[in-house]
Each structure stands twice: as C-alpha cells, then as structure tokens.
Amino acid sequence: MTSQITPYLHFRDDAREGMSFYQRVFGGDLTMSTFEEFEMSNDPVEKLKIMHAQLIAPNGLVLMGADTPTKMDFNPGDSISIALSGDDEDLLTSYYNGLAEDGTIVEPLAKSPWGDSFGMLRDKYNVNWMVNITGAGADAAGQAPATAETPAGLAGEGNAPDNPSAPNPAVL
C-alpha cells in the first residue's frame, strides 16, 4: 500500500496552456481530460476546459492541475492545493479526518464518479487539501468530523481526484 503527496495547480481558463508550459520546462508525459469527457459540467463554456491534467517528468516529478469551474471563486494567490493519493484507505482516511479538525470540509470524503473515494478540505491554517483513495468504496463517506462545516454553495460541486488515471472536476 502506498501514498503520495503532489502539488495541484489551479488555473482560470488556461490550464491547457499552463500545463503545456510546465511540460516544456520539465519534460515528460502530460495527460489532460476535459469537463466534457467526464460529463462533469452542464456549462457549455466549460466543456473543453481542463478538468484534470497530470505531468510525470522523466525524473519522477509529478505535477497536477485543472481549470477552476466558472461557478467557483478563483484567487490567483490561492492557486495550489496539496493532493494526497494512494490505495491505503485507512491511512488516507485518517489523514483526511486529521486535516479536517478545526478546518472546513469543501467536499466530503465519499465515492466519486470515477470509482475512487475523494474529498477536499481547507485545514485550520487555510491550506487546501485533496484526498483520493484509489478504488475505495463508498464506506469512506461520513468519516469527516461532525464539527466541520461545508461552505455554502460548494457542497456537491463535483469531485477532484488526484489519481493519475482519474479526472479532476473541481478545485478549491
């Protein structure tokens, strides 16, 4: 069982350009998926925007990114999250729950459309986190502390995986 931590960059309408730039700088293989490919937005303006991109450089560096959906706020200074991913459900669920203490749940840890369990939160220090548990079942839902609050308008906004094979439909 493994876990990893990865920077996740958030863009406003230029993720394709930004991630292509990083590929030129770092080299490696870049994969990108659109909102349309995974039917994650009903907004026709967003259909070709990048829902999830992942760059794997020859030296093992991994960088992920996505366009921020139009309905979500975008603050350039807050344009990064830390993505925790792997297949150790107990460990990653404990990370999610620990980071959620005195923080804000943005997306509850639950089964996602791509088959993994996924959740997003902002910890008590205003650091954005995304947790993706590969192949985990819906049993991970409800693991967040009862004291955490979901910001108005963000519940059910979609999920954002940090799994190399999965899309990222929403960002913090």
C-alpha positions as CSV (number, residue, x, y, z in Angstrom):
1,M,0.0,0.0,0.0
2,T,1.4,3.4,-1.0
3,S,0.6,7.0,-0.6
4,Q,2.0,10.1,-2.2
5,I,1.8,13.9,-1.9
6,T,1.5,16.0,-5.1
7,P,1.2,19.8,-5.8
8,Y,-2.1,20.6,-7.6
9,L,-2.2,23.9,-9.5
10,H,-5.5,25.7,-10.1
11,F,-5.9,27.8,-13.2
12,R,-8.7,30.1,-14.6
13,D,-9.3,29.1,-18.2
14,D,-5.6,28.5,-19.1
15,A,-4.7,25.1,-17.6
16,R,-4.0,23.6,-21.0
17,E,-1.5,26.4,-21.8
18,G,0.0,26.3,-18.3
19,M,0.4,22.6,-18.1
20,S,1.9,22.5,-21.6
21,F,4.4,25.2,-20.4
22,Y,5.4,23.0,-17.5
23,Q,5.8,20.0,-19.8
24,R,8.3,22.1,-21.9
25,V,10.2,23.1,-18.8
26,F,10.3,19.7,-17.0
27,G,9.8,17.3,-19.9
28,G,7.8,14.1,-19.5
29,D,4.4,12.8,-20.3
30,L,1.3,15.1,-20.0
31,T,-2.3,13.8,-19.9
32,M,-5.3,16.1,-19.9
33,S,-9.0,15.4,-19.6
34,T,-11.8,17.9,-20.3
35,F,-15.0,18.5,-18.3
36,E,-16.9,17.2,-21.4
37,E,-15.1,13.9,-21.4
38,F,-16.4,13.0,-18.0
39,E,-19.8,14.9,-18.2
40,M,-18.8,17.0,-15.2
41,S,-20.3,20.4,-16.2
42,N,-23.5,21.4,-17.8
43,D,-22.0,24.8,-18.7
44,P,-21.2,24.7,-22.5
45,V,-18.4,27.3,-21.9
46,E,-16.5,24.7,-19.8
47,K,-16.8,21.7,-22.0
48,L,-13.3,21.9,-23.4
49,K,-11.6,23.3,-20.3
50,I,-9.3,21.0,-18.4
51,M,-10.8,19.1,-15.6
52,H,-7.6,17.2,-14.7
53,A,-4.1,17.3,-16.1
54,Q,-1.1,15.3,-14.9
55,L,2.5,15.7,-15.8
56,I,5.0,13.0,-15.0
57,A,8.6,14.1,-15.7
58,P,11.4,11.7,-16.5
59,N,12.9,12.2,-13.0
60,G,9.6,11.2,-11.3
61,L,8.4,14.7,-10.6
62,V,4.6,14.8,-10.7
63,L,2.5,18.0,-11.1
64,M,-1.2,18.1,-11.5
65,G,-3.6,20.9,-12.4
66,A,-7.1,21.9,-13.6
67,D,-9.2,24.8,-14.7
68,T,-11.3,26.2,-11.9
69,P,-15.0,25.9,-12.7
70,T,-16.7,29.2,-13.5
71,K,-19.1,28.8,-10.6
72,M,-16.2,28.6,-8.1
73,D,-14.1,31.5,-6.9
74,F,-10.6,31.8,-8.2
75,N,-7.9,33.8,-6.3
76,P,-4.5,33.6,-8.1
77,G,-2.6,33.7,-4.8
78,D,-4.6,30.6,-3.6
79,S,-4.0,28.6,-6.8
80,I,-2.4,25.5,-5.3
81,S,-3.6,22.5,-3.3
82,I,-1.8,19.6,-1.9
83,A,-3.1,16.3,-3.2
84,L,-2.8,13.1,-1.1
85,S,-3.4,9.9,-3.0
86,G,-2.9,6.2,-2.8
87,D,-4.6,2.9,-2.0
88,D,-4.3,2.7,1.8
89,E,-7.9,3.6,2.7
90,D,-7.4,3.6,6.5
91,L,-4.3,5.7,6.3
92,L,-5.6,8.3,3.8
93,T,-9.0,8.5,5.7
94,S,-7.1,9.2,8.9
95,Y,-5.1,11.9,7.1
96,Y,-8.4,13.4,5.8
97,N,-10.0,13.3,9.2
98,G,-6.9,14.7,11.0
99,L,-6.6,17.6,8.5
100,A,-10.3,18.4,8.8
101,E,-10.0,19.0,12.6
102,D,-11.0,22.7,13.1
103,G,-10.9,23.1,9.3
104,T,-13.6,23.4,6.6
105,I,-14.9,20.5,4.6
106,V,-15.3,21.5,0.9
107,E,-16.1,18.1,-0.5
108,P,-16.9,15.2,1.9
109,L,-14.8,12.1,1.5
110,A,-17.1,9.8,-0.5
111,K,-17.4,7.6,-3.5
112,S,-16.7,9.6,-6.7
113,P,-18.0,9.1,-10.3
114,W,-14.6,7.6,-11.3
115,G,-14.8,4.9,-8.7
116,D,-12.4,6.2,-6.1
117,S,-13.2,7.9,-2.8
118,F,-12.5,11.6,-2.9
119,G,-12.7,14.6,-0.6
120,M,-11.5,18.2,-0.4
121,L,-10.9,20.4,2.7
122,R,-9.2,23.5,3.9
123,D,-7.3,22.9,7.1
124,K,-7.3,25.3,10.1
125,Y,-4.2,27.0,8.6
126,N,-6.1,27.7,5.3
127,V,-4.1,25.1,3.3
128,N,-6.1,23.3,0.6
129,W,-6.0,19.5,0.6
130,M,-7.5,16.9,-1.8
131,V,-7.6,13.2,-0.8
132,N,-8.1,10.5,-3.4
133,I,-8.3,6.8,-2.3
134,T,-7.8,4.5,-5.3
135,G,-10.7,2.1,-5.7
136,A,-12.0,2.7,-2.2
137,G,-15.7,2.1,-1.7
138,A,-18.4,4.4,-0.5
139,D,-17.8,3.3,3.1
140,A,-15.3,6.2,3.4
141,A,-18.3,8.6,3.3
142,G,-19.1,10.2,6.6
143,Q,-15.6,9.9,8.1
144,A,-15.3,13.7,8.4
145,P,-15.7,15.1,11.9
146,A,-19.2,16.3,12.7
147,T,-17.9,19.7,13.7
148,A,-16.6,20.5,10.2
149,E,-18.8,22.9,8.1
150,T,-19.4,22.8,4.4
151,P,-19.3,26.3,2.8
152,A,-22.5,27.4,1.2
153,G,-22.6,26.7,-2.5
154,L,-19.7,24.2,-2.5
155,A,-21.4,21.0,-1.4
156,G,-22.0,18.8,-4.3
157,E,-20.0,21.0,-6.7
158,G,-18.2,17.9,-8.0
159,N,-15.1,15.9,-7.0
160,A,-11.5,16.3,-7.8
161,P,-9.2,13.3,-8.0
162,D,-5.5,13.3,-7.6
163,N,-5.3,9.8,-9.0
164,P,-3.1,9.6,-12.2
165,S,-5.9,7.8,-14.0
166,A,-8.8,9.9,-12.8
167,P,-10.2,13.3,-13.8
168,N,-10.4,16.4,-11.6
169,P,-13.8,18.2,-12.0
170,A,-13.4,20.7,-9.2
171,V,-10.8,22.6,-7.4
172,L,-10.6,24.6,-4.2
